[in-house]
Structure formats: C-alpha cells, structure tokens
Amino acid sequence: MAEVENTEEEKKPRIKPIIEAADHLSLGISMVVAVIMGVGIGFLLKSITGVGWTMFIGVFIGIAAAILNVFKVYKKQKEGYEELAKEPRYAIKKQLEDEDDDEDYNEKSY
C-alpha cells in the first residue's frame, strides 16, 4: 500500500509550482530592473552631456519599460483566461444565459 502512494507522489509534477512562482516573481523583478537600467541610462546621459535634467530621460525610459512589462504580462494572462473560457466546464456565462431564456417575463405569476 505504501508503494502505491509513493509512486502516485512521484508522478505529481514537483517543479511546476516552482516555475509558476518564479514566473509571477519575475514581473516584480523585471519592473525593478527596468527602472534601475533607466536610471543607469539617465546617469550615463548626464555624465556625457553634463546637463542634469537628462537623468530624468533615463528614468522615464525605465518607467516606460516597466509599464510595458506589466502590459505584456497582462496580455499573456488574458489569453490564458480566454483559453479557459472556451472549455465547457468553465462556461458558466452561457449556462446562466440559457437559464434566463427559460423564464417567461410576459406573464404575471401570483
């Protein structure tokens, strides 16, 4: 009996939760890295030109890159949810619409 339980536990993917957690963590890390790289670009521009306000150009580039990363992750998640919506077991909206069609609102019920 114990051998059967061990084989079932071995068949479960152990690495999948780790990969999913790293995927979610990567968004936060990528945002920080994008802003830090933007500050680096701004510092480089400031040292090349000698003008202080060019540092803000790099900061804005970093913030824009972070926002772009968030948009890409949002788009990826939305596609995943749309795929789930196509599966019949998650088609709750269609079931609710079918139930609403069954009711007759024209007649009064006492």
N, C-alpha and C positions, 0 to 999 in steps of 0.2 A: 504494500500500500504506500509506503514511504517512497518507493522508487517511482511510482506513477506521479506523485506530487512533485518530485524533483524534476522529472522530465517536462512536466507542464510549466514549471517555473523557468526552466532553461529555454523553453520555446518562446516565452514572452520577450519582446524586444526591450533590452535594458538601456540601450543607447538612445532610443527615440526621445524619452523625456529630457535627456541632457541636451540633445540637439535642439529641441523646441525651446528650452530655456535659454540656450545660447543665442538662438535666433531673436527672441524677444529682448535679450540683453544687448544685442548688437545695435539696436536702434538708439539706445541711450549713449552707447559708446561712440557711435558714428556721429551723433549730434555734437558731442564734446570735442571729438577730433576735428570735425569740420570748423567749429568756431576757433579752436586753437590754431589750425592751419591758416584761417583767415587773419587772425592776429599776427601770425608769423609773416604772412604776405604784407600786411599793413606795416609791420616793423621794418621789413625789407624795403618797401617803398619809401618809408620815412628816412631810412638811412641812405638810400640812393639819392632822393630828391632834396632832403634836408627840410622839407615842409611838414609841419606837424599834423595837419589835417588829412594827409594821405594815409595815415594809420587807420582812419575810420573807413576808408575804401576797403581795406582788407577785412576789417571787422564786418562790414556789410556783406562782403563776398562770403565770409564764413557763415553768417546767419542765413543767407540765401541758400547755401549748400545744405545746411541743417534742415531748413524748411523743405527743400527738395527731397531729402532723405525721408522725411516724415510722409510726404506725399506719395513717394514710391511704395512705402510700406503699407499705407492706407489703400492704395490701388491693388496691391497684391492681396491684402486681406479681403477686400471687397470681391475680388474674383473668386477667392476661396468660398466665401459665403454664397455667392451666386451659384457655384457648383453644388453646394449643399442644398440650396433651394430647389434644384432640379430633381433631387432624389425624392421618390414618392413618400418615404416615411417622414419627411420634413415638410410636406406640402400642406401645412395647416391652413394657410390662407385660402387655398382652393376648397378645402373641406368646409370652412366657415362660410364661404360664398355659396356652396351647394346647400347648406342648411338654411341660409337666408332665402333661397329661392323656393323652398318648400312651404314657407309660411305665406298665407294669403292675407294681405293687409286691407283688402277692399271690404270684406265682410266684418260686421261687428260681432264680437264674441262676448257673451254675457256670462 
